[in-house]
């Protein structure tokens, strides 16, 4: 019986060794075939297959599987296949097509699309640079058009300071697919370089000296380009329009917003605090929060209002004032009204003259309506 058991055990071990050997041979054969296809694609594209930079190892969890380099459209390019081990002993591949600029933009671009997460050598974190130039490049219609067109292909493009990276999950070794992806990346890179030249060293100052200056002149406001603001009186109230930097979801990165502020000539006198309603505040209201309601369902559903006496706060929020605040809230990323000011922020730098003018007048009229309601409704003995 023991002999029979040991025979079975030996046969089982031999079978396992055989299966393992077959799997290893199949893996080697597949790798050899893949590298052969990669070489064929490189030859068709006129590129050179080279050892990965610094050897194949990138980190303990990923490494470059294959690399080719060359020139296309007068620009230096590099194609990488990155092997990225995942859970359960499986492996995911990413193909990266990289087009290098002749010189870095120094505009603070960083590789952050999700697909690039398989490429630890690219996603190096925020970079220093002139973020106003980066904003101008991102706002270029030609760049936006190229980014949208590229999404038709498996490769997702990303602009970085030293070039364009187009990445796709999977191993792509078809010369035609790689050529199509490269051509899109090259087109995007050329548009980025053109937008960079057009932007100049101070694109925000250039914009304000042109678009904002015309709006300032039409309303008799003072424009200070270096301070990124214009101010004066509009619709009978003191106004200031400036730009502020707002933290983005990427640590260390910021976006510009345009801020419109009305300063009241005298405080409203009711300790007013009005803000846009958020999800947590809706729950607080349901649980009996201490904000005021004015009896206008649309307005009450949009804003949280605090102040006292409650009847005087409600008197300030006339139908005209409520309608003006709702108009602002529909386009503003942030809206706050306090006893001494009204402030609205619009996401991004307002670059269109008509939009800038309309936003300025809308906010100024809302502030003027509040000031007039104060004069009518608040007793002079509270001044």
Secondary structure by P-SEA (a helix, b strand, c coil): caaaaaaaaaaaaaaaaaaaaaaaaaaaaaaaaaaaaaaaaaaaaccccccccccccccccccccbbbbbbcccbbbbbbbbbbbccccbbbbbbbbbbbcccccccccccccccccccccccccccccaaaaaaaaaacaaaaaaaaaaccccbbbbbcccbbbbbbccccccaaaaaaaaaaaaaaaaaaaaaaaaacccaaaaaaacaaaaaaaaacccccccccccccccccbbbbbbbbbbbcccccbbbbbbbbbbbbccccccbbbbbcccaaaaaaaaacccccccccaaaaacccccccaaaaaaaaccaaaaaaaaaaaacccbbbbcccbbbbbcccccccaaaaaaaaaaaaaaaaaaaaaaacccccccc
